[in-house]
């Protein structure tokens, strides 16, 4: 299973930092073994000023070896910028929720699908793979949960357009394992599991539980965000953080899934991000320590305080 780190996009769209900080973050994550990133979004800088430097960030890390650099786009102009920057893939910001569709990119879901069809023509032969988000695939931000049956009409339309790389985003953290299995199963009738990315926003504390059915379903990629960082300008005041990368890596590796990521370096980078940069951090393993390796390995209680229990 490939871990795709989305913190450089998800955290910094809601927390403006200098370009050099973003480049240093990617460098630290590369040293930890991360090889896939959602690096930025090519969207209007007046609406998302934290990502106005997308071209500069891509240019700074483009030549890193054996790395996949992806992005988000909302229209033809954004896709043209992504292609020019050399993005490996660009995911269109398609929302299953009508209200959020208008708040996020200013058009209905139906109009967004028409725009996606135009984008598919532009992407053809460009070297940048065009995929699509399905934002709030499991429901939300305030509406009821969505089922596999709810997904099928949208899936058929995407199939007709010819876009077969999907990011199913549980953007409001609605899904426990049964709902994960249902929706991924429904999507797998239209695209192969290796073309599916699942992105969990851990708003309701079920994010780690969602990983286990994704292993069973052989989903190709899981999106995570270092230290659980994130937020969205169109949803001010909402938590919006992604599933914590370091917690996800520990669970996957203890479940027998090789992520290729050095957990200790990942934790060091998460601590750097939260303390040096000031991004609010969540998660567990960087506070409690990783599960010790090998039989009889001593637990490290150096973080504790006398009298605690």
C-alpha positions as CSV (number, residue, x, y, z in Angstrom):
1,X,0.0,0.0,0.0
2,X,1.3,3.4,-1.0
3,X,1.2,6.2,1.6
4,X,0.6,9.5,-0.2
5,X,1.4,12.5,2.0
6,X,-1.1,15.3,1.5
7,X,0.1,17.6,4.3
8,X,1.9,20.0,2.0
9,X,-1.5,20.8,0.4
10,X,-4.0,20.2,3.2
11,X,-2.2,21.9,6.0
12,X,-0.8,24.8,4.1
13,X,-4.1,25.7,2.3
14,X,-5.2,26.7,5.8
15,X,-1.9,27.8,7.3
16,X,0.3,30.1,5.3
17,X,4.0,29.5,5.6
18,X,7.0,30.6,3.4
19,X,7.9,28.5,0.4
20,X,11.2,27.4,1.9
21,X,9.4,25.8,4.8
22,X,7.3,23.7,2.4
23,X,10.4,22.6,0.5
24,X,12.1,21.7,3.8
25,X,9.1,19.7,4.8
26,X,9.1,17.7,1.6
27,X,12.9,17.1,2.0
28,X,12.5,15.8,5.5
29,X,9.7,13.5,4.4
30,X,11.8,12.2,1.5
31,X,14.5,11.4,4.0
32,X,11.9,9.4,5.9
33,X,11.1,7.4,2.8
34,X,7.9,9.0,1.7
35,X,7.7,8.9,-2.1
36,X,4.3,10.2,-3.1
37,X,2.9,13.7,-2.3
38,X,-0.1,15.8,-3.0
39,X,2.1,18.8,-3.2
40,X,-0.2,21.7,-3.8
41,X,-3.3,23.0,-5.6
42,X,-3.4,25.1,-8.7
43,X,-6.3,27.3,-7.7
44,X,-7.0,31.0,-7.5
45,X,-4.4,32.6,-5.2
46,X,-6.9,35.2,-4.0
47,X,-9.2,32.4,-2.6
48,X,-6.4,30.1,-1.3
49,X,-3.4,32.4,-0.7
50,X,-1.5,29.7,1.2
51,X,-1.0,27.8,-2.0
52,X,-0.2,30.7,-4.3
53,X,3.4,29.4,-4.6
54,X,2.4,26.1,-6.2
55,X,4.8,26.6,-9.2
56,X,7.7,27.5,-7.0
57,X,7.2,24.4,-4.8
58,X,7.0,22.1,-7.7
59,X,10.1,23.6,-9.3
60,X,12.1,23.2,-6.1
61,X,11.3,19.5,-5.6
62,X,10.6,18.3,-9.2
63,X,14.1,16.7,-9.7
64,X,13.9,14.6,-6.5
65,X,14.5,10.9,-7.6
66,X,11.7,8.3,-7.5
67,X,9.1,10.6,-6.3
68,X,5.5,11.2,-7.4
69,X,4.2,14.7,-7.2
70,X,0.4,15.3,-7.5
71,X,-1.8,18.3,-7.2
72,X,-5.5,19.5,-7.2
73,X,-7.1,21.6,-9.9
74,X,-10.5,23.3,-10.2
75,X,-10.7,24.4,-13.8
76,X,-8.9,24.5,-17.2
77,X,-6.5,27.3,-16.1
78,X,-5.5,25.2,-13.1
79,X,-4.9,22.1,-15.1
80,X,-2.8,24.0,-17.7
81,X,-0.6,25.3,-14.8
82,X,-0.3,21.8,-13.4
83,X,0.8,20.4,-16.7
84,X,3.3,23.2,-17.2
85,X,4.7,22.6,-13.7
86,X,5.3,18.9,-14.5
87,X,2.7,17.4,-12.1
88,X,2.5,13.6,-12.4
89,X,-1.2,13.8,-11.8
90,X,-3.9,16.4,-11.2
91,X,-7.1,15.6,-9.3
92,X,-10.2,17.6,-10.2
93,X,-12.1,19.0,-7.2
94,X,-15.4,17.3,-7.7
95,X,-17.8,17.4,-4.7
96,X,-20.6,14.9,-4.1
97,X,-22.2,17.6,-1.9
98,X,-24.0,20.3,-3.8
99,X,-23.6,23.0,-1.2
100,X,-19.9,22.4,-0.8
101,X,-19.5,22.3,-4.6
102,X,-20.7,25.9,-4.8
103,X,-18.7,27.0,-1.8
104,X,-15.5,25.3,-3.0
105,X,-15.3,26.0,-6.8
106,X,-18.4,28.1,-7.4
107,X,-20.4,25.6,-9.5
108,X,-22.8,22.7,-9.2
109,X,-21.8,19.1,-9.3
110,X,-23.4,18.7,-12.7
111,X,-21.6,21.8,-14.0
112,X,-18.4,20.4,-12.5
113,X,-18.8,17.2,-14.4
114,X,-19.1,19.1,-17.6
115,X,-15.9,21.0,-16.7
116,X,-14.2,17.7,-16.0
117,X,-15.1,16.5,-19.5
118,X,-13.3,19.5,-21.0
119,X,-10.3,18.9,-18.7
120,X,-10.1,15.3,-19.9
121,X,-9.5,16.6,-23.5
122,X,-6.8,19.0,-22.3
123,X,-5.0,16.3,-20.3
124,X,-4.9,13.7,-23.1
125,X,-1.4,13.2,-24.2
126,X,0.0,15.8,-21.8
127,X,2.0,13.5,-19.5
128,X,-0.1,14.5,-16.5
129,X,-2.7,11.9,-15.5
130,X,-6.1,13.5,-14.8
131,X,-8.0,12.0,-11.9
132,X,-10.9,13.3,-9.8
133,X,-11.7,13.7,-6.2
134,X,-15.1,12.6,-5.0
135,X,-15.3,15.0,-2.0
136,X,-17.7,14.0,0.8
137,X,-18.1,10.6,-0.8
138,X,-19.3,9.1,2.4
139,X,-21.5,12.1,3.3
140,X,-21.3,15.5,4.9
141,X,-20.3,18.1,5.7
142,X,-23.7,18.4,7.4
143,X,-26.0,16.1,5.4
144,X,-26.7,12.4,5.9
145,X,-24.3,9.5,5.1
146,X,-24.0,8.3,1.5
147,X,-24.1,4.7,0.4
148,X,-22.8,2.7,-2.5
149,X,-26.1,3.2,-4.3
150,X,-25.7,6.9,-4.0
151,X,-22.3,6.7,-5.6
152,X,-23.3,4.7,-8.7
153,X,-24.9,7.5,-10.8
154,X,-21.8,9.7,-10.3
155,X,-19.5,6.7,-11.0
156,X,-21.3,6.0,-14.3
157,X,-20.9,9.6,-15.4
158,X,-17.2,9.5,-14.6
159,X,-16.8,6.3,-16.5
160,X,-18.5,7.9,-19.5
161,X,-16.0,10.8,-19.3
162,X,-13.2,8.4,-19.2
163,X,-11.6,9.5,-15.9
164,X,-10.6,6.3,-14.1
165,X,-8.4,7.5,-11.2
166,X,-10.5,8.4,-8.2
167,X,-9.8,9.8,-4.8
168,X,-12.7,8.8,-2.5
169,X,-12.6,11.4,0.3
170,X,-14.3,10.8,3.6
171,X,-14.1,14.6,4.1
172,X,-16.2,14.7,7.3
173,X,-15.1,11.4,8.9
174,X,-18.4,9.6,8.6
175,X,-17.2,6.1,7.8
176,X,-16.6,3.2,10.1
177,X,-15.3,-0.1,8.5
178,X,-18.6,-1.3,7.2
179,X,-19.2,1.9,5.3
180,X,-15.6,1.9,4.0
181,X,-16.2,-1.6,2.6
182,X,-19.5,-0.7,1.0
183,X,-18.4,2.4,-0.8
184,X,-15.0,1.0,-1.9
185,X,-16.8,-2.1,-3.1
186,X,-19.2,0.0,-5.2
187,X,-16.3,2.1,-6.7
188,X,-14.4,-1.1,-7.5
189,X,-17.2,-2.1,-10.0
190,X,-16.1,0.9,-12.1
191,X,-12.3,1.3,-11.5
192,X,-9.7,-1.2,-10.4
193,X,-8.5,-1.0,-6.7
194,X,-5.0,0.1,-7.8
195,X,-6.6,3.2,-9.3
196,X,-8.4,4.1,-6.1
197,X,-7.1,6.4,-3.5
198,X,-8.9,6.7,-0.2
199,X,-8.6,9.9,1.9
200,X,-9.8,9.9,5.4
201,X,-10.4,13.0,7.4
202,X,-10.3,11.9,11.0
203,X,-13.0,14.3,12.3
204,X,-14.8,11.6,14.3
205,X,-12.0,9.4,15.5
206,X,-12.6,6.5,13.1
207,X,-9.7,7.1,10.8
208,X,-7.3,4.3,11.9
209,X,-10.1,1.8,12.0
210,X,-10.8,2.7,8.3
211,X,-7.3,1.5,7.3
212,X,-8.0,-2.2,8.0
213,X,-10.7,-2.8,5.4
214,X,-8.6,-0.8,2.9
215,X,-5.9,-3.4,3.3
216,X,-8.4,-6.2,2.8
217,X,-9.7,-4.4,-0.4
218,X,-6.1,-4.0,-1.7
219,X,-6.7,-0.3,-2.3
220,X,-3.6,1.1,-4.0
221,X,-3.1,4.4,-2.1
222,X,-4.1,5.9,1.2
223,X,-3.8,9.7,1.7
224,X,-2.5,10.8,5.1
225,X,-1.4,14.1,6.6
226,X,1.6,14.5,8.8
227,X,0.6,15.3,12.5
228,X,-3.0,15.2,11.3
229,X,-2.7,18.7,9.9
230,X,-5.4,20.3,7.7
231,X,-8.3,22.6,7.3
232,X,-10.3,24.3,4.5
233,X,-10.9,27.9,3.7
234,X,-14.5,27.1,2.6
235,X,-15.2,25.5,5.9
236,X,-13.9,27.9,8.5
237,X,-13.9,26.6,12.1
238,X,-14.2,23.0,11.2
239,X,-11.4,20.6,12.1
240,X,-10.7,19.2,8.6
241,X,-7.5,17.4,9.5
242,X,-6.3,14.3,7.6
243,X,-5.6,10.9,9.1
244,X,-2.3,11.3,10.9
245,X,0.5,9.9,8.8
246,X,2.7,8.6,11.6
247,X,-0.2,6.8,13.3
248,X,-1.2,5.2,10.0
249,X,2.3,4.0,9.3
250,X,2.6,2.3,12.6
251,X,-0.8,0.6,12.3
252,X,0.0,-0.6,8.7
253,X,3.4,-1.9,9.6
254,X,2.1,-3.8,12.7
255,X,-0.6,-5.2,10.3
256,X,2.2,-6.6,8.0
257,X,2.0,-3.9,5.4
258,X,5.4,-2.5,4.3
259,X,5.1,1.2,3.8
260,X,8.8,1.9,3.1
261,X,8.7,4.7,5.6
262,X,11.0,5.2,8.6
263,X,8.6,5.8,11.5
264,X,11.2,7.4,13.7
265,X,12.2,10.0,11.1
266,X,8.5,10.6,10.4
267,X,7.8,11.3,14.1
268,X,10.8,13.7,14.2
269,X,9.4,15.5,11.2
270,X,5.9,15.7,12.7
271,X,7.4,17.3,15.9
272,X,9.4,19.7,13.8
273,X,6.3,20.7,11.8
274,X,4.2,21.4,14.9
275,X,6.8,23.1,17.1
276,X,9.0,25.0,14.6
277,X,6.3,25.9,12.0
278,X,3.4,26.2,14.3
279,X,0.9,23.9,12.5
280,X,-1.4,22.4,15.1
281,X,-0.6,18.7,15.5
282,X,-2.7,15.7,16.5
283,X,-2.1,12.0,16.6
284,X,-0.8,9.5,19.2
285,X,2.5,7.9,18.4
286,X,4.6,11.0,18.5
287,X,3.3,11.6,22.1
288,X,3.4,8.1,23.5
289,X,6.2,6.5,21.5
290,X,6.1,3.7,19.0
291,X,5.3,0.1,20.0
292,X,8.7,-1.3,21.0
293,X,10.5,-3.6,18.5
294,X,11.3,-7.2,19.4
295,X,10.4,-9.4,22.4
296,X,11.0,-8.0,25.8
297,X,11.9,-4.5,24.5
298,X,11.5,-2.0,27.4
299,X,8.8,0.6,27.2
300,X,10.0,4.2,27.3
301,X,8.2,6.2,30.1
302,X,10.5,9.2,29.9
303,X,7.6,11.3,28.6
304,X,5.5,10.7,31.7
305,X,5.3,12.5,35.0
306,X,5.6,11.2,38.5
307,X,2.2,10.2,39.9
308,X,0.5,9.9,36.6
309,X,-1.6,6.9,35.8
